[in-house]
Amino acid sequence: MSLRIGQGLDAHPLVAGRRCVLGGVEIPSDAGPEGHSDGDVVLHALADALLGTAAAGDLGSVFGTTDPRFHDAPSSVFVTEALARAGSPRVVNVDVTLIAERPRVGPYRDAMRAVVASLLGVPVERVSVKASSGNGMTGFGRGEGVFASAVVLVEVP
C-alpha cells in the first residue's frame, strides 16, 4: 500500500436569490454560489482533490462547465465520479477549509462532515470542515463569494 495526497480549490461569487449549498447541505441565505451545477465549492474542491490523488485531471477538464447533464446538478455526483476515477481508494482523511464572510457555516459544519463522510464511505471522525470569515480581506472576506480548499489523503494498493 502507498499513500497519495490530493489538493483541490474552488471559488464562486455569491448571487442574490440563488440556493446556497455548501458541503452538500442547503444553508438558509439570501445568496448562493453561482455555477453551472449547484455551485457547491466544498464538494467541488473535494472532487478536485480526489482527482489529484490519481493525477486524473481536474473538475473542469473532467466534467466541463457547460454539459447540460450537470445543469443545477448536486455536486455529490462529481465527488462520486471523482472517487471512481481515482480507483476507489481507501480514504484516510479529508480536511476542508471554507473562506466566506457569509453565509455563516458554523451551525452546519457537523452536517457537512456527515455528508462528506457518507459520500466517501468513511467514519465522520476522518472528515474535518473548518471555516474562516476572511476578516474583510478579499472578496470572500467582504461577502462577495465563497472559497474552499480540500486536502485528501488516500491509501492505494
MDTraj code that builds the backbone (N, CA, C; nanometers):
import mdtraj as md
import numpy as np

residues = "MET SER LEU ARG ILE GLY GLN GLY LEU ASP ALA HIS PRO LEU VAL ALA GLY ARG ARG CYS VAL LEU GLY GLY VAL GLU ILE PRO SER ASP ALA GLY PRO GLU GLY HIS SER ASP GLY ASP VAL VAL LEU HIS ALA LEU ALA ASP ALA LEU LEU GLY THR ALA ALA ALA GLY ASP LEU GLY SER VAL PHE GLY THR THR ASP PRO ARG PHE HIS ASP ALA PRO SER SER VAL PHE VAL THR GLU ALA LEU ALA ARG ALA GLY SER PRO ARG VAL VAL ASN VAL ASP VAL THR LEU ILE ALA GLU ARG PRO ARG VAL GLY PRO TYR ARG ASP ALA MET ARG ALA VAL VAL ALA SER LEU LEU GLY VAL PRO VAL GLU ARG VAL SER VAL LYS ALA SER SER GLY ASN GLY MET THR GLY PHE GLY ARG GLY GLU GLY VAL PHE ALA SER ALA VAL VAL LEU VAL GLU VAL PRO".split()
xyz = np.array([
    [0.0840, -0.1182, 0.0000],
    [0.0000, 0.0000, 0.0000],
    [0.0886, 0.1246, 0.0000],
    [0.0381, 0.2274, -0.0651],
    [0.1080, 0.3555, -0.0620],
    [0.0069, 0.4679, -0.0384],
    [0.0570, 0.5787, 0.0096],
    [-0.0274, 0.6936, 0.0381],
    [-0.0146, 0.7968, -0.0732],
    [-0.1250, 0.8636, -0.1028],
    [-0.1255, 0.9724, -0.2024],
    [-0.2077, 1.0875, -0.1465],
    [-0.1638, 1.2088, -0.1736],
    [-0.2337, 1.3293, -0.1294],
    [-0.2871, 1.4026, -0.2511],
    [-0.4077, 1.4554, -0.2383],
    [-0.4644, 1.5416, -0.3422],
    [-0.5123, 1.6704, -0.2798],
    [-0.4994, 1.7786, -0.3544],
    [-0.5458, 1.9089, -0.3078],
    [-0.6416, 1.9659, -0.4117],
    [-0.7476, 2.0283, -0.3654],
    [-0.8427, 2.0914, -0.4564],
    [-0.8851, 2.2269, -0.4035],
    [-0.9086, 2.3190, -0.4957],
    [-0.9521, 2.4546, -0.4624],
    [-1.0705, 2.4906, -0.5505],
    [-1.1633, 2.5695, -0.4970],
    [-1.2723, 2.6196, -0.5796],
    [-1.3257, 2.7483, -0.5189],
    [-1.3762, 2.8350, -0.6042],
    [-1.4322, 2.9626, -0.5602],
    [-1.5446, 3.0029, -0.6547],
    [-1.6490, 3.0616, -0.5981],
    [-1.7618, 3.1116, -0.6757],
    [-1.8111, 3.2424, -0.6162],
    [-1.8554, 3.3345, -0.7016],
    [-1.9208, 3.4542, -0.6473],
    [-2.0576, 3.4165, -0.5929],
    [-2.1063, 3.4968, -0.4982],
    [-2.2416, 3.4769, -0.4459],
    [-2.3394, 3.5577, -0.5301],
    [-2.4550, 3.4958, -0.5590],
    [-2.5580, 3.5588, -0.6411],
    [-2.6876, 3.5643, -0.5611],
    [-2.7459, 3.6823, -0.5543],
    [-2.8713, 3.7005, -0.4804],
    [-2.9809, 3.6108, -0.5366],
    [-3.0575, 3.5507, -0.4463],
    [-3.1716, 3.4695, -0.4862],
    [-3.1387, 3.3264, -0.5244],
    [-3.0117, 3.2880, -0.5230],
    [-2.9734, 3.1507, -0.5594],
    [-2.9635, 3.0655, -0.4330],
    [-3.0014, 2.9365, -0.4443],
    [-2.9860, 2.8427, -0.3324],
    [-2.8412, 2.8392, -0.2884],
    [-2.8195, 2.8254, -0.1583],
    [-2.6839, 2.8163, -0.1048],
    [-2.6613, 2.6745, -0.0544],
    [-2.5807, 2.5993, -0.1290],
    [-2.5468, 2.4628, -0.0914],
    [-2.3962, 2.4568, -0.0716],
    [-2.3553, 2.4162, 0.0478],
    [-2.2136, 2.4031, 0.0808],
    [-2.1937, 2.2706, 0.1552],
    [-2.0998, 2.1916, 0.1085],
    [-2.0754, 2.0618, 0.1708],
    [-2.1946, 1.9696, 0.1612],
    [-2.2777, 1.9888, 0.0572],
    [-2.3952, 1.9054, 0.0377],
    [-2.5122, 1.9422, 0.1270],
    [-2.5012, 2.0549, 0.1980],
    [-2.6039, 2.0979, 0.2921],
    [-2.6621, 2.2308, 0.2437],
    [-2.7946, 2.2395, 0.2367],
    [-2.8571, 2.3661, 0.1995],
    [-2.8609, 2.4567, 0.3220],
    [-2.8052, 2.5765, 0.3048],
    [-2.7939, 2.6728, 0.4138],
    [-2.8839, 2.7918, 0.3826],
    [-2.9705, 2.8289, 0.4759],
    [-3.0559, 2.9461, 0.4531],
    [-2.9697, 3.0707, 0.4306],
    [-2.9928, 3.1389, 0.3193],
    [-2.9137, 3.2564, 0.2851],
    [-2.9859, 3.3350, 0.1772],
    [-2.9572, 3.4636, 0.1693],
    [-3.0168, 3.5457, 0.0640],
    [-2.9414, 3.5339, -0.0674],
    [-2.8273, 3.4626, -0.0660],
    [-2.7461, 3.4451, -0.1863],
    [-2.6786, 3.3086, -0.1829],
    [-2.6491, 3.2565, -0.3013],
    [-2.5813, 3.1280, -0.3115],
    [-2.4725, 3.1323, -0.4162],
    [-2.3848, 3.0327, -0.4159],
    [-2.2747, 3.0294, -0.5112],
    [-2.3234, 3.0134, -0.6553],
    [-2.2727, 3.1005, -0.7417],
    [-2.3031, 3.0917, -0.8840],
    [-2.2345, 2.9676, -0.9398],
    [-2.2972, 2.9038, -1.0380],
    [-2.2340, 2.7888, -1.1006],
    [-2.3276, 2.7181, -1.1947],
    [-2.2687, 2.6380, -1.2833],
    [-2.3480, 2.5577, -1.3771],
    [-2.4231, 2.4492, -1.3008],
    [-2.3552, 2.3896, -1.2019],
    [-2.4201, 2.2908, -1.1150],
    [-2.4799, 2.3671, -0.9973],
    [-2.4860, 2.3038, -0.8805],
    [-2.5371, 2.3742, -0.7629],
    [-2.4358, 2.4725, -0.7046],
    [-2.3132, 2.4741, -0.7594],
    [-2.2116, 2.5700, -0.7161],
    [-2.1469, 2.5397, -0.5823],
    [-2.1594, 2.4182, -0.5332],
    [-2.1079, 2.3795, -0.4021],
    [-1.9547, 2.3741, -0.4040],
    [-1.8901, 2.4825, -0.3593],
    [-1.7445, 2.4914, -0.3647],
    [-1.6762, 2.3862, -0.2780],
    [-1.7392, 2.3455, -0.1688],
    [-1.6798, 2.2448, -0.0814],
    [-1.6670, 2.1116, -0.1556],
    [-1.7766, 2.0664, -0.2165],
    [-1.7713, 1.9383, -0.2874],
    [-1.6912, 1.9483, -0.4166],
    [-1.6884, 2.0662, -0.4795],
    [-1.6046, 2.0840, -0.5990],
    [-1.4567, 2.0704, -0.5613],
    [-1.4159, 2.1361, -0.4517],
    [-1.2768, 2.1261, -0.4077],
    [-1.2426, 1.9817, -0.3701],
    [-1.3358, 1.9132, -0.3051],
    [-1.3133, 1.7735, -0.2676],
    [-1.2986, 1.6852, -0.3914],
    [-1.3835, 1.7034, -0.4902],
    [-1.3735, 1.6253, -0.6134],
    [-1.2395, 1.6504, -0.6822],
    [-1.1965, 1.7760, -0.6862],
    [-1.0664, 1.8085, -0.7450],
    [-0.9534, 1.7395, -0.6685],
    [-0.9625, 1.7394, -0.5358],
    [-0.8595, 1.6744, -0.4546],
    [-0.8549, 1.5236, -0.4824],
    [-0.9716, 1.4625, -0.4926],
    [-0.9755, 1.3185, -0.5237],
    [-0.9137, 1.2902, -0.6600],
    [-0.9465, 1.3706, -0.7593],
    [-0.8864, 1.3540, -0.8920],
    [-0.7350, 1.3692, -0.8836],
    [-0.6905, 1.4627, -0.7982],
    [-0.5474, 1.4856, -0.7820],
    [-0.4727, 1.3669, -0.7256],
    [-0.5379, 1.2849, -0.6437],
    [-0.4686, 1.1681, -0.5867],
    [-0.4278, 1.0688, -0.6941],
    [-0.4936, 1.0731, -0.8073],
    [-0.4645, 0.9792, -0.9161],
    [-0.4119, 1.0497, -1.0408],
    [-0.3803, 1.1793, -1.0293],
    [-0.3378, 1.2584, -1.1454],
    [-0.4368, 1.2397, -1.2602],
    [-0.5670, 1.2477, -1.2253],
    [-0.6743, 1.2178, -1.3209],
    [-0.7424, 1.3437, -1.3749],
    [-0.6717, 1.4556, -1.3776],
    [-0.7291, 1.5781, -1.4306],
    [-0.7888, 1.6638, -1.3215],
    [-0.8727, 1.7593, -1.3644],
    [-0.9377, 1.8471, -1.2684],
    [-1.0862, 1.8564, -1.3012],
    [-1.1586, 1.9222, -1.2149],
    [-1.3043, 1.9297, -1.2280],
    [-1.3461, 1.9806, -1.3659],
    [-1.2841, 2.0885, -1.4108],
    [-1.3199, 2.1464, -1.5410],
    [-1.2909, 2.0551, -1.6578],
    [-1.1746, 1.9890, -1.6555],
    [-1.1397, 1.9030, -1.7693],
    [-1.2200, 1.7734, -1.7710],
    [-1.2614, 1.7257, -1.6550],
    [-1.3360, 1.6003, -1.6476],
    [-1.4860, 1.6219, -1.6717],
    [-1.5410, 1.7278, -1.6111],
    [-1.6863, 1.7473, -1.6179],
    [-1.7282, 1.8660, -1.7043],
    [-1.6384, 1.9583, -1.7308],
    [-1.6724, 2.0762, -1.8096],
    [-1.7625, 2.1715, -1.7328],
    [-1.7924, 2.2832, -1.7961],
    [-1.8768, 2.3832, -1.7304],
    [-2.0036, 2.4122, -1.8100],
    [-2.0254, 2.3362, -1.9167],
    [-2.1438, 2.3621, -1.9990],
    [-2.2266, 2.2378, -2.0280],
    [-2.1813, 2.1219, -1.9838],
    [-2.2521, 1.9970, -2.0119],
    [-2.3931, 2.0037, -1.9526],
    [-2.4969, 1.9902, -2.0368],
    [-2.6340, 2.0019, -1.9864],
    [-2.6706, 1.8976, -1.8808],
    [-2.6000, 1.7848, -1.8754],
    [-2.6276, 1.6835, -1.7734],
    [-2.6025, 1.7360, -1.6330],
    [-2.5158, 1.8371, -1.6227],
    [-2.4773, 1.8865, -1.4908],
    [-2.5410, 2.0205, -1.4556],
    [-2.6341, 2.0688, -1.5389],
    [-2.7017, 2.1953, -1.5090],
    [-2.7827, 2.1804, -1.3794],
    [-2.7482, 2.2599, -1.2792],
    [-2.8112, 2.2569, -1.1466],
    [-2.7975, 2.1215, -1.0766],
    [-2.7032, 2.0392, -1.1202],
    [-2.6839, 1.9063, -1.0600],
    [-2.6259, 1.9195, -0.9197],
    [-2.6599, 1.8262, -0.8313],
    [-2.5953, 1.8244, -0.6999],
    [-2.4477, 1.7867, -0.7170],
    [-2.3612, 1.8560, -0.6481],
    [-2.2174, 1.8329, -0.6641],
    [-2.1724, 1.6985, -0.6097],
    [-2.2594, 1.6290, -0.5394],
    [-2.2266, 1.4940, -0.4941],
    [-2.1947, 1.4036, -0.6131],
    [-2.2534, 1.4288, -0.7295],
    [-2.2245, 1.3464, -0.8472],
    [-2.0779, 1.3597, -0.8882],
    [-2.0196, 1.4788, -0.8691],
    [-1.8789, 1.4987, -0.9032],
    [-1.7887, 1.4228, -0.8062],
    [-1.8245, 1.4244, -0.6782],
    [-1.7439, 1.3541, -0.5784],
    [-1.7480, 1.2036, -0.6045],
    [-1.8661, 1.1511, -0.6300],
    [-1.8810, 1.0073, -0.6551],
    [-1.8012, 0.9643, -0.7785],
    [-1.8108, 1.0419, -0.8856],
    [-1.7378, 1.0098, -1.0086],
    [-1.5870, 1.0279, -0.9898],
    [-1.5461, 1.1329, -0.9194],
    [-1.4032, 1.1552, -0.8957],
    [-1.3434, 1.0410, -0.8138],
    [-1.4178, 0.9935, -0.7145],
    [-1.3710, 0.8807, -0.6338],
    [-1.3518, 0.7573, -0.7222],
    [-1.4456, 0.7322, -0.8115],
    [-1.4340, 0.6186, -0.9036],
    [-1.3143, 0.6359, -0.9976],
    [-1.2969, 0.7574, -1.0515],
    [-1.1841, 0.7820, -1.1427],
    [-1.0502, 0.7711, -1.0722],
    [-1.0497, 0.7929, -0.9417],
    [-0.9267, 0.7785, -0.8633],
    [-0.9002, 0.6322, -0.8288],
    [-0.9891, 0.5421, -0.8708],
    [-0.9707, 0.3994, -0.8453],
    [-1.0327, 0.3530, -0.7156],
    [-1.1260, 0.4298, -0.6625],
    [-1.1936, 0.3972, -0.5362],
    [-1.0955, 0.3633, -0.4249],
    [-1.0002, 0.4541, -0.3993],
    [-0.9016, 0.4281, -0.2948],
    [-0.9650, 0.4324, -0.1563],
    [-0.8922, 0.3834, -0.0583],
    [-0.9366, 0.3956, 0.0810],
    [-0.9006, 0.5366, 0.1282],
    [-1.0006, 0.6131, 0.1652],
    [-0.9768, 0.7498, 0.2119],
    [-0.9315, 0.7446, 0.3576],
    [-0.8148, 0.8014, 0.3840],
    [-0.7607, 0.8053, 0.5193],
    [-0.8219, 0.9229, 0.5950],
    [-0.8154, 1.0419, 0.5355],
    [-0.8809, 1.1570, 0.5963],
    [-0.8973, 1.2699, 0.4953],
    [-0.9863, 1.3637, 0.5302],
    [-1.0168, 1.4800, 0.4486],
    [-1.0136, 1.6025, 0.5381],
    [-0.9548, 1.7103, 0.4863],
    [-0.9539, 1.8367, 0.5598],
    [-0.9991, 1.9459, 0.4635],
    [-1.1095, 2.0119, 0.4971],
    [-1.1673, 2.1170, 0.4130],
    [-1.1650, 2.2483, 0.4900],
    [-1.1256, 2.3558, 0.4213],
    [-1.1338, 2.4899, 0.4776],
    [-1.2190, 2.5751, 0.3849],
    [-1.3146, 2.6429, 0.4436],
    [-1.4052, 2.7313, 0.3706],
    [-1.3756, 2.8739, 0.4148],
    [-1.3601, 2.9648, 0.3172],
    [-1.3405, 3.1060, 0.3491],
    [-1.4575, 3.1842, 0.2923],
    [-1.5336, 3.2469, 0.3826],
    [-1.6505, 3.3243, 0.3409],
    [-1.6994, 3.4095, 0.4574],
    [-1.7298, 3.5335, 0.4296],
    [-1.7916, 3.6196, 0.5299],
    [-1.9355, 3.5762, 0.5530],
    [-1.9984, 3.5326, 0.4459],
    [-2.1356, 3.4842, 0.4534],
    [-2.1510, 3.3714, 0.3552],
    [-2.2370, 3.2782, 0.3784],
    [-2.3170, 3.2624, 0.4991],
    [-2.2318, 3.2068, 0.6127],
    [-2.2789, 3.2223, 0.7319],
    [-2.2127, 3.1636, 0.8486],
    [-2.2396, 3.0139, 0.8458],
    [-2.1332, 2.9342, 0.8520],
    [-2.1495, 2.7899, 0.8351],
    [-2.1341, 2.7093, 0.9630],
    [-2.0956, 2.7754, 1.0714],
    [-2.0741, 2.7038, 1.1974],
    [-2.1857, 2.6085, 1.2359],
    [-2.3126, 2.6522, 1.2306],
    [-2.4217, 2.5629, 1.2698],
    [-2.4412, 2.4432, 1.1755],
    [-2.3766, 2.4455, 1.0589],
    [-2.3964, 2.3408, 0.9578],
    [-2.2728, 2.2527, 0.9401],
    [-2.1682, 2.2830, 1.0156],
    [-2.0407, 2.2117, 1.0000],
    [-2.0548, 2.0609, 1.0200],
    [-2.1230, 2.0172, 1.1258],
    [-2.1366, 1.8732, 1.1509],
    [-2.2184, 1.8052, 1.0417],
    [-2.3193, 1.8724, 0.9901],
    [-2.3983, 1.8154, 0.8803],
    [-2.3121, 1.8002, 0.7551],
    [-2.2254, 1.8984, 0.7272],
    [-2.1349, 1.8895, 0.6127],
    [-2.0392, 1.7725, 0.6300],
    [-1.9852, 1.7584, 0.7491],
    [-1.8940, 1.6474, 0.7763],
    [-1.9639, 1.5139, 0.7510],
    [-2.0884, 1.5037, 0.7947],
    [-2.1637, 1.3793, 0.7766],
    [-2.1883, 1.3502, 0.6290],
    [-2.2209, 1.4526, 0.5506],
    [-2.2444, 1.4332, 0.4061],
    [-2.1161, 1.3852, 0.3390],
    [-2.0049, 1.4529, 0.3669],
    [-1.8773, 1.4156, 0.3047],
    [-1.8380, 1.2737, 0.3453],
    [-1.8505, 1.2416, 0.4736],
    [-1.8169, 1.1067, 0.5202],
    [-1.9009, 1.0018, 0.4487],
    [-2.0292, 1.0291, 0.4323],
    [-2.1186, 0.9356, 0.3645],
    [-2.0781, 0.9169, 0.2181],
    [-2.0482, 1.0267, 0.1510],
    [-2.0082, 1.0178, 0.0099],
    [-1.8807, 0.9359, -0.0083],
    [-1.7901, 0.9464, 0.0888],
    [-1.6612, 0.8773, 0.0785],
    [-1.6599, 0.7409, 0.1461],
    [-1.7663, 0.7084, 0.2191],
    [-1.7730, 0.5789, 0.2870],
    [-1.6746, 0.5670, 0.4020],
    [-1.6568, 0.6769, 0.4761],
    [-1.5636, 0.6761, 0.5891],
    [-1.6351, 0.7248, 0.7147],
    [-1.5801, 0.6943, 0.8320],
    [-1.6382, 0.7481, 0.9552],
    [-1.6245, 0.9009, 0.9569],
    [-1.7204, 0.9675, 1.0173],
    [-1.7206, 1.1132, 1.0217],
    [-1.5961, 1.1679, 1.0921],
    [-1.5349, 1.0895, 1.1788],
    [-1.4148, 1.1327, 1.2502],
    [-1.2970, 1.1553, 1.1557],
    [-1.3063, 1.1073, 1.0333],
    [-1.1988, 1.1256, 0.9348],
    [-1.2187, 1.2504, 0.8489],
    [-1.3226, 1.3271, 0.8773],
    [-1.3554, 1.4442, 0.7959],
    [-1.3530, 1.5691, 0.8825],
    [-1.2730, 1.6657, 0.8404],
    [-1.2671, 1.7948, 0.9084],
    [-1.3214, 1.9019, 0.8151],
    [-1.4078, 1.9888, 0.8670],
    [-1.4560, 2.1054, 0.7933],
    [-1.4347, 2.2258, 0.8841],
    [-1.3562, 2.3220, 0.8345],
    [-1.3264, 2.4424, 0.9097],
    [-1.3718, 2.5624, 0.8278],
    [-1.3917, 2.6756, 0.8957],
    [-1.4330, 2.7962, 0.8244],
    [-1.3646, 2.9179, 0.8829],
    [-1.3426, 3.0161, 0.7957],
    [-1.2878, 3.1453, 0.8360],
    [-1.3700, 3.2526, 0.7668],
    [-1.3868, 3.3639, 0.8336],
    [-1.4643, 3.4737, 0.7745],
    [-1.3848, 3.5505, 0.6706],
    [-1.2545, 3.5400, 0.6735],
    [-1.1713, 3.6176, 0.5824],
    [-1.1390, 3.7563, 0.6348],
    [-1.1991, 3.7936, 0.7478],
    [-1.1676, 3.9185, 0.8166],
    [-1.1707, 4.0420, 0.7263],
    [-1.2642, 4.0464, 0.6341],
    [-1.2794, 4.1644, 0.5495],
    [-1.1795, 4.1750, 0.4366],
    [-1.0858, 4.0814, 0.4281],
    [-0.9855, 4.0844, 0.3218],
    [-1.0364, 4.0061, 0.2014],
    [-1.0137, 4.0518, 0.0839],
    [-1.0567, 3.9940, -0.0440],
    [-1.2087, 3.9917, -0.0555],
    [-1.2563, 3.9555, -0.1719],
    [-1.3999, 3.9462, -0.1951],
    [-1.4668, 3.8426, -0.1069],
    [-1.3943, 3.7376, -0.0702],
    [-1.4522, 3.6346, 0.0155],
    [-1.4761, 3.6909, 0.1550],
    [-1.3822, 3.7673, 0.2039],
    [-1.3941, 3.8285, 0.3353],
    [-1.4936, 3.9431, 0.3402],
    [-1.5296, 3.9944, 0.2226],
    [-1.6298, 4.1021, 0.2160],
    [-1.7690, 4.0485, 0.1828],
    [-1.7844, 3.9165, 0.1734],
    [-1.9153, 3.8574, 0.1487],
    [-1.9558, 3.8528, 0.0026],
    [-1.8600, 3.8676, -0.0886],
    [-1.8905, 3.8674, -0.2319],
    [-1.8852, 3.7284, -0.2936],
    [-1.8244, 3.6342, -0.2237],
    [-1.8100, 3.4994, -0.2773],
    [-1.7692, 3.4013, -0.1697],
    [-1.7504, 3.2766, -0.2119],
    [-1.7080, 3.1699, -0.1212],
    [-1.5911, 3.0951, -0.1839],
    [-1.4989, 3.0503, -0.0991],
    [-1.3787, 2.9798, -0.1420],
    [-1.3623, 2.8557, -0.0558],
    [-1.3228, 2.7460, -0.1179],
    [-1.2967, 2.6238, -0.0413],
    [-1.1667, 2.5601, -0.0871],
    [-1.0981, 2.5039, 0.0098],
    [-0.9775, 2.4260, -0.0143],
    [-0.9980, 2.2897, 0.0497],
    [-0.9592, 2.1849, -0.0208],
    [-0.9722, 2.0491, 0.0335],
    [-0.8420, 1.9727, 0.0126],
    [-0.8033, 1.8988, 0.1138],
    [-0.6895, 1.8091, 0.1056],
    [-0.7391, 1.6715, 0.1453],
    [-0.7012, 1.5718, 0.0682],
    [-0.7441, 1.4351, 0.0976],
    [-0.6218, 1.3424, 0.0923],
    [-0.6149, 1.2539, 0.1891],
    [-0.5103, 1.1524, 0.1933],
    [-0.5765, 1.0178, 0.1664],
    [-0.5230, 0.9444, 0.0691],
    [-0.5798, 0.8131, 0.0354],
    [-0.4701, 0.7083, 0.0391],
    [-0.5148, 0.5853, 0.0554],
    [-0.4261, 0.4709, 0.0504],
    [-0.4635, 0.3880, -0.0714],
    [-0.3614, 0.3564, -0.1523],
    [-0.3858, 0.2783, -0.2739],
    [-0.2971, 0.1549, -0.2742],
    [-0.3418, 0.0510, -0.3410],
    [-0.2590, -0.0715, -0.3470],
    [-0.1312, -0.0504, -0.4253],
])
top = md.Topology()
chain = top.add_chain()
for i, resn in enumerate(residues, 1):
    res = top.add_residue(resn, chain, resSeq=i)
    for name in ("N", "CA", "C"):
        top.add_atom(name, md.element.get_by_symbol(name[0]), res)
traj = md.Trajectory(xyz[None], top)
